[in-house]
Each structure stands twice: as C-alpha cells, then as structure tokens.
Amino acid sequence: MGPYYYVVEKISGDYAFLKRTDIDENDLMQVAMALLPQSIDEGTRLKWENLVYTVE
C-alpha cells in the first residue's frame, strides 16, 4: 500500500490537515495527531506507506 506523500498544511487542536503532493489534488485530509509522528509541524513532509506515517 502506497507510498503516498503529504505535507502538513495546518494543525488545529488534535487534528492535522494534510495535502497530498504526489498527485494534483487540492483537497485537505483531516488526520488525528495521534496517528502522526510527534515531531511534526506545519510544513512537515510525510510519507504514508503500509498504514504508517513517517517524516520525509
């Protein structure tokens, strides 16, 4: 499964809003912060593969 690439566009409370960067898509995906690496901030690039997010 994957990999898919994202950038953290916005963090709001317990949720981050991710924008997919490996395809042309303008929609933001809402993801619980508990599912993401603790070291993320707005602008962090992420890779999703095999149901796991890692910092790119």
Phi, psi and omega in degrees: 000122177089196006278153173235147185243139184223162168232140178283113181274321186205145173240128181223103180064238182270010184230146173245148178248118187253143175246128179287135185249350183270357174219165176279103179210131182260354181286145175259141179254129180271127182228137178295136180302331180297339181269354185252158176301145184294336187275009185282157174211173177301134181096350179292137177266134183236152172240133176249122180208133180054043176069017182232134174267134174228153178284133182267000000 
